[in-house]
Amino acid sequence: MMILITGGARSGKSRHGERLVQEKAGRLLYIATSMVFDDEMAERVRHHQLSRPSHWRTLEAWRDLPDVITPDNDPQEAILLECITTLISNLLFDFVGDTPEAQWDYAAIEAHIDAHITRLLTACATCPSPVILVTNEVGMGIVPENRLARHFRDIAGRVNQRLAEQAEQVWLVVSGIGVKIKG
């Protein structure tokens, strides 16, 4: 079973996902996709780590997720992947490397990200564990001012649509309240 949780930043998406885990399995593999680049981010990661129950397993990864989400996973241990939006950002910046932004090929970037999402969806479909994906709803604001932000919003929006299409349940979280919008 794949569940998608979406909502705005700091809306309570992760907490909602954690509550769903406790209802579905109790045991959890928490896949954190954030990378730490500065002290502020390190503090955010530390805060998240301290808030998780000690019996939950944590894996900090964003590459090769189909090597972690497999048909061999324990069906009694849910998987919570936090978060798809960060995964997209990591994939984007990994793909472009040191190339100047003016030379970025956004169609190629999106194709690269799309290939990773396809592999992730295939992995989720074959995994016996409940898989909960957390993402940010990026399409409810104004059109961003800069080119990168506009393309990122478009790519993330299309990824979220693909995930929602494949998910058995989709939840929208607003101000800490989850509303099931699919399933």
Accessible surface in RSA format (square Angstrom, percent):
REM  Atomic radii and reference values for relative SASA: ProtOr
REM  Chains: A
REM  Algorithm: Lee & Richards
REM  Probe-radius: 1.40
REM  Slices: 20
REM RES _ NUM      All-atoms   Total-Side   Main-Chain    Non-polar    All polar
REM                ABS   REL    ABS   REL    ABS   REL    ABS   REL    ABS   REL
RES MET A   1    78.06  40.4  51.63  34.2  26.43  62.9  48.52  41.3  29.54  39.1
RES MET A   2    12.79   6.6  11.04   7.3   1.75   4.2   8.64   7.3   4.15   5.5
RES ILE A   3     0.00   0.0   0.00   0.0   0.00   0.0   0.00   0.0   0.00   0.0
RES LEU A   4     2.23   1.2   2.23   1.6   0.00   0.0   2.23   1.6   0.00   0.0
RES ILE A   5     0.00   0.0   0.00   0.0   0.00   0.0   0.00   0.0   0.00   0.0
RES THR A   6    10.42   7.4  10.42  10.6   0.00   0.0  10.22  13.7   0.20   0.3
RES GLY A   7     0.89   1.1   0.00   N/A   0.89   1.1   0.89   2.4   0.00   0.0
RES GLY A   8    34.00  41.9   0.00   N/A  34.00  41.9  26.62  73.1   7.38  16.5
RES ALA A   9    85.85  78.9  58.16  89.7  27.69  63.0  59.90  84.3  25.95  68.7
RES ARG A  10   182.98  76.8 142.64  72.7  40.34  96.0  70.20  95.9 112.78  68.4
RES SER A  11    12.42  10.5   6.66   8.9   5.76  13.3  12.06  25.7   0.36   0.5
RES GLY A  12    20.12  24.8   0.00   N/A  20.12  24.8  16.14  44.3   3.98   8.9
RES LYS A  13    16.78   8.2  15.00   9.2   1.78   4.2   4.71   4.2  12.07  12.9
RES SER A  14    22.46  19.0  20.64  27.5   1.82   4.2  12.65  26.9   9.81  13.7
RES ARG A  15   157.01  65.9 154.32  78.7   2.68   6.4  40.48  55.3 116.53  70.6
RES HIS A  16    14.36   7.9  14.36  10.0   0.00   0.0  13.74  14.2   0.63   0.7
RES GLY A  17     0.00   0.0   0.00   N/A   0.00   0.0   0.00   0.0   0.00   0.0
RES GLU A  18    31.78  18.2  31.73  24.0   0.05   0.1   4.57   8.8  27.22  22.2
RES ARG A  19   100.76  42.3  98.93  50.4   1.83   4.4  57.77  79.0  43.00  26.1
RES LEU A  20     9.52   5.3   9.52   6.8   0.00   0.0   9.52   6.7   0.00   0.0
RES VAL A  21     0.00   0.0   0.00   0.0   0.00   0.0   0.00   0.0   0.00   0.0
RES GLN A  22   106.06  59.3  83.58  61.1  22.47  53.5  28.27  60.2  77.79  59.0
RES GLU A  23   136.05  78.1  95.85  72.5  40.21  95.7  47.78  92.4  88.27  72.1
RES LYS A  24    82.04  40.0  45.23  27.8  36.82  87.7  17.31  15.6  64.73  69.0
RES ALA A  25    32.22  29.6   0.88   1.4  31.34  71.3   9.03  12.7  23.19  61.4
RES GLY A  26    25.10  31.0   0.00   N/A  25.10  31.0  23.97  65.8   1.14   2.6
RES ARG A  27   107.30  45.1 107.30  54.7   0.00   0.0  53.33  72.9  53.98  32.7
RES LEU A  28     0.70   0.4   0.00   0.0   0.70   1.8   0.00   0.0   0.70   1.9
RES LEU A  29     7.00   3.9   7.00   5.0   0.00   0.0   7.00   4.9   0.00   0.0
RES TYR A  30     1.17   0.5   1.17   0.7   0.00   0.0   0.28   0.2   0.89   1.1
RES ILE A  31     0.00   0.0   0.00   0.0   0.00   0.0   0.00   0.0   0.00   0.0
RES ALA A  32    13.19  12.1  12.95  20.0   0.24   0.5  12.95  18.2   0.24   0.6
RES THR A  33     0.40   0.3   0.02   0.0   0.39   0.9   0.36   0.5   0.04   0.1
RES SER A  34    35.73  30.2  24.10  32.2  11.64  26.8   4.78  10.2  30.96  43.4
RES MET A  35    62.03  32.1  51.81  34.3  10.22  24.3  36.79  31.3  25.24  33.4
RES VAL A  36    76.41  50.3  46.82  42.4  29.59  71.3  46.82  40.7  29.59  80.3
RES PHE A  37   160.86  80.5 125.15  77.5  35.71  92.9 131.98  80.0  28.88  82.7
RES ASP A  38    80.13  56.1  67.39  67.1  12.75  30.1  40.67  95.7  39.46  39.4
RES ASP A  39   129.90  91.0 121.30 120.7   8.60  20.3  37.82  89.0  92.08  91.8
RES GLU A  40    98.87  56.8  88.96  67.3   9.92  23.6  67.57 130.7  31.30  25.6
RES MET A  41    49.50  25.6  49.50  32.8   0.00   0.0  36.60  31.1  12.91  17.1
RES ALA A  42    41.42  38.1  35.84  55.3   5.58  12.7  37.12  52.3   4.30  11.4
RES GLU A  43    86.86  49.9  84.13  63.7   2.73   6.5  51.09  98.8  35.77  29.2
RES ARG A  44   112.03  47.0 108.03  55.1   4.01   9.5  34.56  47.2  77.47  47.0
RES VAL A  45    24.21  15.9  22.73  20.6   1.48   3.6  24.21  21.0   0.00   0.0
RES ARG A  46   117.21  49.2 116.79  59.5   0.42   1.0  54.48  74.5  62.72  38.0
RES HIS A  47   109.19  59.7 106.84  74.3   2.35   6.0  63.46  65.4  45.74  53.2
RES HIS A  48    56.74  31.0  56.63  39.4   0.11   0.3  34.89  36.0  21.84  25.4
RES GLN A  49    75.09  42.0  62.21  45.5  12.88  30.7  20.74  44.1  54.35  41.2
RES LEU A  50   127.43  71.0  98.61  70.5  28.82  72.5 101.70  71.4  25.73  69.2
RES SER A  51    71.81  60.7  36.83  49.2  34.98  80.6  40.32  85.9  31.49  44.1
RES ARG A  52    25.71  10.8  12.98   6.6  12.74  30.3   6.10   8.3  19.62  11.9
RES PRO A  53    44.08  32.1  29.35  26.8  14.74  53.6  41.34  34.1   2.74  17.1
RES SER A  54   121.14 102.4  80.99 108.1  40.15  92.5  57.93 123.4  63.21  88.6
RES HIS A  55   120.78  66.0  94.14  65.4  26.64  68.1  80.81  83.3  39.96  46.5
RES TRP A  56    15.12   6.1   1.88   0.9  13.24  31.1   1.40   0.7  13.72  22.3
RES ARG A  57   129.49  54.4 123.82  63.1   5.67  13.5  65.31  89.3  64.18  38.9
RES THR A  58    61.49  43.7  27.40  27.8  34.09  81.2  20.02  26.9  41.48  62.7
RES LEU A  59    63.26  35.2  62.05  44.4   1.22   3.1  63.26  44.4   0.00   0.0
RES GLU A  60    94.31  54.1  65.14  49.3  29.17  69.5  28.36  54.9  65.95  53.8
RES ALA A  61    23.57  21.7  14.98  23.1   8.59  19.5  22.39  31.5   1.18   3.1
RES TRP A  62    23.05   9.3  19.74   9.6   3.32   7.8  11.97   6.4  11.08  18.0
RES ARG A  63   129.02  54.2 121.65  62.0   7.37  17.5  46.42  63.4  82.60  50.1
RES ASP A  64    90.26  63.2  80.82  80.4   9.45  22.3  16.22  38.2  74.04  73.8
RES LEU A  65     4.89   2.7   3.71   2.7   1.18   3.0   3.71   2.6   1.18   3.2
RES PRO A  66    46.92  34.2  36.99  33.7   9.93  36.1  36.99  30.5   9.93  61.7
RES ASP A  67   112.01  78.5  85.44  85.0  26.56  62.8  28.50  67.1  83.51  83.3
RES VAL A  68    35.78  23.5  26.84  24.3   8.94  21.5  31.32  27.2   4.46  12.1
RES ILE A  69     0.69   0.4   0.00   0.0   0.69   1.7   0.00   0.0   0.69   1.9
RES THR A  70    30.34  21.6  29.63  30.0   0.71   1.7  24.31  32.7   6.02   9.1
RES PRO A  71    87.91  64.1  71.54  65.2  16.36  59.5  71.72  59.2  16.18 100.6
RES ASP A  72   134.72  94.4 103.50 103.0  31.22  73.8  34.81  81.9  99.91  99.6
RES ASN A  73    22.62  15.6  13.07  12.6   9.55  23.0   6.81  16.4  15.81  15.3
RES ASP A  74    55.69  39.0  45.98  45.8   9.71  23.0  28.26  66.5  27.43  27.4
RES PRO A  75    71.86  52.4  62.68  57.1   9.18  33.4  62.68  51.8   9.18  57.0
RES GLN A  76   112.18  62.7 110.59  80.8   1.59   3.8  34.87  74.2  77.31  58.6
RES GLU A  77    17.42  10.0  16.78  12.7   0.64   1.5   1.03   2.0  16.40  13.4
RES ALA A  78     0.00   0.0   0.00   0.0   0.00   0.0   0.00   0.0   0.00   0.0
RES ILE A  79     0.68   0.4   0.68   0.5   0.00   0.0   0.68   0.5   0.00   0.0
RES LEU A  80     0.00   0.0   0.00   0.0   0.00   0.0   0.00   0.0   0.00   0.0
RES LEU A  81     0.00   0.0   0.00   0.0   0.00   0.0   0.00   0.0   0.00   0.0
RES GLU A  82    31.88  18.3  29.99  22.7   1.89   4.5  12.49  24.2  19.38  15.8
RES CYS A  83     7.54   5.7   6.23   6.9   1.31   3.1   0.82   2.1   6.71   7.2
RES ILE A  84     0.00   0.0   0.00   0.0   0.00   0.0   0.00   0.0   0.00   0.0
RES THR A  85    14.05  10.0  13.73  13.9   0.32   0.8  13.28  17.8   0.76   1.2
RES THR A  86    38.06  27.1  34.11  34.6   3.95   9.4  16.97  22.8  21.09  31.9
RES LEU A  87     5.41   3.0   5.41   3.9   0.00   0.0   5.41   3.8   0.00   0.0
RES ILE A  88     0.19   0.1   0.19   0.1   0.00   0.0   0.19   0.1   0.00   0.0
RES SER A  89    32.64  27.6  32.55  43.4   0.09   0.2  11.94  25.4  20.70  29.0
RES ASN A  90     9.55   6.6   7.71   7.5   1.84   4.4   0.94   2.3   8.61   8.3
RES LEU A  91     2.14   1.2   2.14   1.5   0.00   0.0   2.14   1.5   0.00   0.0
RES LEU A  92     0.33   0.2   0.33   0.2   0.00   0.0   0.33   0.2   0.00   0.0
RES PHE A  93    96.67  48.4  89.64  55.5   7.03  18.3  90.16  54.7   6.51  18.6
RES ASP A  94    70.53  49.4  45.87  45.7  24.66  58.3  10.16  23.9  60.37  60.2
RES PHE A  95    89.90  45.0  62.85  38.9  27.04  70.4  67.84  41.1  22.05  63.1
RES VAL A  96    10.59   7.0   4.14   3.8   6.45  15.5   7.78   6.8   2.81   7.6
RES GLY A  97    48.54  59.9   0.00   N/A  48.54  59.9  31.10  85.3  17.44  39.1
RES ASP A  98   151.71 106.3 118.98 118.4  32.73  77.4  43.99 103.5 107.72 107.4
RES THR A  99    58.90  41.9  47.21  47.9  11.69  27.9  23.20  31.2  35.69  54.0
RES PRO A 100    76.36  55.7  66.42  60.5   9.94  36.1  76.36  63.0   0.00   0.0
RES GLU A 101    74.64  42.9  67.04  50.7   7.60  18.1  25.81  49.9  48.84  39.9
RES ALA A 102    92.12  84.7  59.25  91.4  32.87  74.8  65.66  92.5  26.46  70.1
RES GLN A 103   125.95  70.4  99.38  72.6  26.57  63.3  37.51  79.8  88.44  67.1
RES TRP A 104    25.01  10.0  14.66   7.1  10.35  24.3  17.38   9.3   7.63  12.4
RES ASP A 105    83.46  58.5  73.05  72.7  10.41  24.6  33.67  79.2  49.79  49.7
RES TYR A 106    15.22   7.1  10.04   5.7   5.17  13.5  10.42   7.8   4.80   5.9
RES ALA A 107    79.35  73.0  61.68  95.2  17.67  40.2  70.10  98.7   9.25  24.5
RES ALA A 108    36.45  33.5  26.93  41.6   9.52  21.7  33.62  47.3   2.83   7.5
RES ILE A 109     0.60   0.3   0.60   0.4   0.00   0.0   0.60   0.4   0.00   0.0
RES GLU A 110    43.16  24.8  43.16  32.7   0.00   0.0  17.10  33.1  26.06  21.3
RES ALA A 111    62.85  57.8  49.77  76.8  13.07  29.7  56.97  80.2   5.87  15.6
RES HIS A 112    46.90  25.6  39.75  27.6   7.15  18.3  31.36  32.3  15.54  18.1
RES ILE A 113     0.21   0.1   0.21   0.2   0.00   0.0   0.21   0.2   0.00   0.0
RES ASP A 114    56.09  39.3  55.77  55.5   0.32   0.8   9.92  23.3  46.18  46.1
RES ALA A 115    43.03  39.6  34.82  53.7   8.21  18.7  42.25  59.5   0.78   2.1
RES HIS A 116    45.89  25.1  41.75  29.0   4.14  10.6  24.27  25.0  21.62  25.2
RES ILE A 117     0.14   0.1   0.14   0.1   0.00   0.0   0.14   0.1   0.00   0.0
RES THR A 118    60.44  43.0  60.07  60.9   0.37   0.9  52.72  70.8   7.72  11.7
RES ARG A 119   113.58  47.7 110.30  56.2   3.28   7.8  57.01  77.9  56.57  34.3
RES LEU A 120     3.00   1.7   3.00   2.1   0.00   0.0   3.00   2.1   0.00   0.0
RES LEU A 121    19.05  10.6  15.04  10.8   4.01  10.1  15.36  10.8   3.69   9.9
RES THR A 122    80.97  57.6  76.04  77.1   4.93  11.8  60.36  81.1  20.61  31.2
RES ALA A 123     7.00   6.4   1.86   2.9   5.15  11.7   6.77   9.5   0.24   0.6
RES CYS A 124     4.71   3.6   0.79   0.9   3.92   9.2   0.82   2.1   3.89   4.2
RES ALA A 125    89.62  82.4  46.69  72.1  42.93  97.7  59.39  83.6  30.23  80.1
RES THR A 126    71.20  50.6  52.88  53.6  18.33  43.7  56.13  75.4  15.07  22.8
RES CYS A 127     7.12   5.4   0.00   0.0   7.12  16.7   0.21   0.5   6.91   7.4
RES PRO A 128    60.77  44.3  32.04  29.2  28.73 104.4  45.19  37.3  15.58  96.8
RES SER A 129     0.66   0.6   0.33   0.4   0.33   0.8   0.00   0.0   0.66   0.9
RES PRO A 130    18.50  13.5  18.01  16.4   0.48   1.8  18.18  15.0   0.32   2.0
RES VAL A 131     0.22   0.1   0.22   0.2   0.00   0.0   0.22   0.2   0.00   0.0
RES ILE A 132     0.00   0.0   0.00   0.0   0.00   0.0   0.00   0.0   0.00   0.0
RES LEU A 133     0.00   0.0   0.00   0.0   0.00   0.0   0.00   0.0   0.00   0.0
RES VAL A 134     0.05   0.0   0.05   0.0   0.00   0.0   0.05   0.0   0.00   0.0
RES THR A 135     0.37   0.3   0.37   0.4   0.00   0.0   0.00   0.0   0.37   0.6
RES ASN A 136    33.52  23.1  33.52  32.4   0.00   0.0   8.84  21.3  24.68  23.9
RES GLU A 137    55.75  32.0  42.62  32.2  13.13  31.3   5.23  10.1  50.51  41.2
RES VAL A 138    40.68  26.8  22.01  19.9  18.67  45.0  28.86  25.1  11.82  32.0
RES GLY A 139    47.67  58.8   0.00   N/A  47.67  58.8  17.82  48.9  29.85  66.9
RES MET A 140   150.52  77.9 111.78  74.0  38.73  92.2  98.98  84.2  51.53  68.3
RES GLY A 141    60.42  74.5   0.00   N/A  60.42  74.5  37.81 103.8  22.60  50.6
RES ILE A 142   159.44  90.7 142.64 106.3  16.80  40.5 149.76 107.8   9.68  26.3
RES VAL A 143    95.39  62.8  80.50  72.9  14.89  35.9  80.50  69.9  14.89  40.4
RES PRO A 144    32.08  23.4  22.39  20.4   9.69  35.2  29.59  24.4   2.48  15.4
RES GLU A 145   167.96  96.4 139.21 105.3  28.75  68.4  61.72 119.4 106.24  86.7
RES ASN A 146    83.10  57.3  78.64  76.0   4.46  10.7  38.12  91.8  44.98  43.5
RES ARG A 147    98.80  41.5  95.09  48.5   3.70   8.8  42.74  58.4  56.06  34.0
RES LEU A 148    40.66  22.6  40.66  29.1   0.00   0.0  40.66  28.6   0.00   0.0
RES ALA A 149    32.37  29.8  25.23  38.9   7.14  16.2  30.13  42.4   2.24   5.9
RES ARG A 150    83.91  35.2  83.91  42.8   0.00   0.0  25.03  34.2  58.89  35.7
RES HIS A 151    57.70  31.5  57.62  40.1   0.08   0.2  34.85  35.9  22.86  26.6
RES PHE A 152    42.77  21.4  42.77  26.5   0.00   0.0  42.77  25.9   0.00   0.0
RES ARG A 153    53.88  22.6  52.29  26.7   1.60   3.8  17.22  23.5  36.66  22.2
RES ASP A 154    46.80  32.8  39.92  39.7   6.88  16.3   9.12  21.5  37.68  37.6
RES ILE A 155     1.93   1.1   1.93   1.4   0.00   0.0   1.93   1.4   0.00   0.0
RES ALA A 156     0.48   0.4   0.48   0.7   0.00   0.0   0.48   0.7   0.00   0.0
RES GLY A 157    20.86  25.7   0.00   N/A  20.86  25.7  19.92  54.7   0.94   2.1
RES ARG A 158   117.06  49.2 115.38  58.8   1.68   4.0  58.80  80.4  58.26  35.3
RES VAL A 159     6.64   4.4   6.26   5.7   0.38   0.9   6.64   5.8   0.00   0.0
RES ASN A 160    12.11   8.4  11.22  10.8   0.89   2.1  10.72  25.8   1.38   1.3
RES GLN A 161   124.24  69.5 115.65  84.5   8.58  20.4  45.44  96.7  78.79  59.8
RES ARG A 162    73.77  31.0  71.61  36.5   2.16   5.1  40.40  55.2  33.36  20.2
RES LEU A 163     0.00   0.0   0.00   0.0   0.00   0.0   0.00   0.0   0.00   0.0
RES ALA A 164    28.42  26.1  27.57  42.5   0.85   1.9  27.86  39.2   0.56   1.5
RES GLU A 165   127.75  73.3 105.61  79.9  22.14  52.7  41.54  80.3  86.21  70.4
RES GLN A 166   103.96  58.1  82.57  60.3  21.39  50.9  13.91  29.6  90.05  68.3
RES ALA A 167     2.11   1.9   0.00   0.0   2.11   4.8   0.00   0.0   2.11   5.6
RES GLU A 168    95.40  54.8  81.58  61.7  13.82  32.9  39.76  76.9  55.65  45.4
RES GLN A 169    21.65  12.1  21.65  15.8   0.00   0.0   2.49   5.3  19.16  14.5
RES VAL A 170     5.32   3.5   5.32   4.8   0.00   0.0   5.32   4.6   0.00   0.0
RES TRP A 171    37.52  15.1  37.52  18.2   0.00   0.0  37.52  20.0   0.00   0.0
RES LEU A 172    39.17  21.8  39.17  28.0   0.00   0.0  39.17  27.5   0.00   0.0
RES VAL A 173     0.34   0.2   0.00   0.0   0.34   0.8   0.00   0.0   0.34   0.9
RES VAL A 174    84.48  55.6  81.91  74.2   2.58   6.2  83.19  72.3   1.29   3.5
RES SER A 175    98.74  83.4  62.77  83.8  35.97  82.9  45.06  95.9  53.68  75.2
RES GLY A 176    33.46  41.3   0.00   N/A  33.46  41.3  20.20  55.4  13.26  29.7
RES ILE A 177   117.13  66.7 114.13  85.0   3.01   7.2 116.99  84.2   0.14   0.4
RES GLY A 178    21.84  26.9   0.00   N/A  21.84  26.9   0.07   0.2  21.77  48.7
RES VAL A 179    79.04  52.0  75.93  68.7   3.12   7.5  79.04  68.7   0.00   0.0
RES LYS A 180    90.40  44.1  64.99  39.9  25.41  60.5  31.78  28.6  58.61  62.4
RES ILE A 181   101.94  58.0  64.17  47.8  37.77  91.0  72.04  51.9  29.90  81.1
RES LYS A 182    79.07  38.6  70.46  43.2   8.61  20.5  68.27  61.4  10.80  11.5
RES GLY A 183    74.59  92.0   0.00   N/A  74.59  92.0  37.44 102.8  37.14  83.2
END  Absolute sums over single chains surface
CHAIN  1 A     9590.2       7659.1       1931.1       5305.2       4285.0
END  Absolute sums over all chains
TOTAL          9590.2       7659.1       1931.1       5305.2       4285.0
